[in-house]
Amino acid sequence: VDIIKNNLETEMLHYVLLAYGVIKYDDLKAKFRVKYNEWLSLIRLGLDKIAKSENNEVYSRLIFASIEGMIIRNILGMDNISVDKDKVNMIVKSLVMR
């Protein structure tokens, strides 16, 4: 139990330091912008492979925000969701096919 508690506290500390660093330091903020854009592009390319849509840019941002939210909730101990790759693929395909 102590190990789990320590890991959660460490993850929360990392998140707080990261948030502070991104807000305070422009060079770190710029690096995160580059990485975020890379991740968004990867999601968009994946969606384009499933089905081309003029809405894939919006879908990629929604998917990214969902993933980011799940990570934050997991760090805060609010959720511990095990993500099944096949279920995620099914959900993404159903979103794009609408």
C-alpha positions in Angstrom: 0.0 0.0 0.0 2.9 2.4 0.8 4.5 1.7 -2.6 1.2 2.5 -4.4 0.8 5.7 -2.3 4.4 6.8 -3.0 4.0 6.1 -6.7 0.8 8.2 -6.8 2.4 11.0 -4.9 5.4 10.9 -7.3 3.1 11.0 -10.3 1.2 13.9 -8.9 4.4 15.8 -8.1 5.6 15.2 -11.7 2.3 16.5 -13.0 2.5 19.6 -10.9 6.1 20.3 -11.8 5.3 19.7 -15.5 2.3 22.1 -15.3 4.4 24.7 -13.5 7.2 24.4 -16.0 5.0 24.7 -19.0 3.4 27.8 -17.6 6.6 29.5 -16.4 9.2 28.6 -19.0 8.7 29.6 -22.6 11.3 27.1 -24.0 9.6 24.2 -22.2 6.2 25.5 -23.4 7.6 25.5 -27.0 8.9 22.0 -26.7 5.5 20.8 -25.5 3.7 22.6 -28.3 5.9 20.7 -30.8 5.2 17.4 -29.1 1.5 18.1 -28.9 1.4 18.9 -32.6 3.3 15.7 -33.4 0.8 13.6 -31.3 -2.2 15.4 -32.9 -0.7 14.7 -36.4 -0.2 11.0 -35.5 -3.8 10.7 -34.4 -5.0 12.5 -37.5 -3.0 10.3 -39.8 -4.5 7.2 -38.1 -8.0 8.6 -38.6 -7.2 9.4 -42.2 -6.2 5.7 -42.7 -9.5 4.6 -41.3 -11.6 7.0 -43.3 -10.9 10.4 -44.8 -13.2 13.0 -43.4 -13.1 16.8 -43.2 -13.9 16.3 -39.5 -10.7 14.3 -38.7 -9.0 17.4 -37.4 -11.8 17.9 -34.8 -11.9 14.2 -34.1 -8.2 14.0 -33.5 -8.4 16.9 -31.0 -11.3 15.2 -29.2 -9.4 11.9 -29.0 -6.3 13.7 -27.7 -8.2 15.6 -25.1 -9.9 12.4 -24.0 -6.6 10.6 -23.6 -5.1 13.6 -21.8 -8.1 13.7 -19.5 -7.8 10.0 -18.7 -4.2 10.3 -17.9 -4.8 13.2 -15.5 -7.7 11.4 -13.8 -5.5 8.3 -13.5 -2.7 10.4 -11.9 -5.2 11.9 -9.5 -6.5 8.4 -8.6 -10.0 9.1 -9.9 -9.9 6.4 -12.5 -7.9 3.3 -13.2 -9.1 2.4 -16.7 -7.5 -0.4 -18.5 -7.7 0.4 -22.2 -8.5 -2.4 -24.6 -6.9 -1.6 -28.0 -9.7 -3.4 -29.9 -12.4 -1.5 -28.1 -10.6 1.8 -28.8 -10.3 1.0 -32.5 -14.0 0.1 -32.6 -15.0 3.4 -30.9 -12.7 5.5 -33.2 -14.1 3.8 -36.3 -17.7 4.4 -35.2 -16.9 8.1 -34.6 -15.4 8.5 -38.0 -18.1 6.6 -39.9 -20.8 9.0 -38.7 
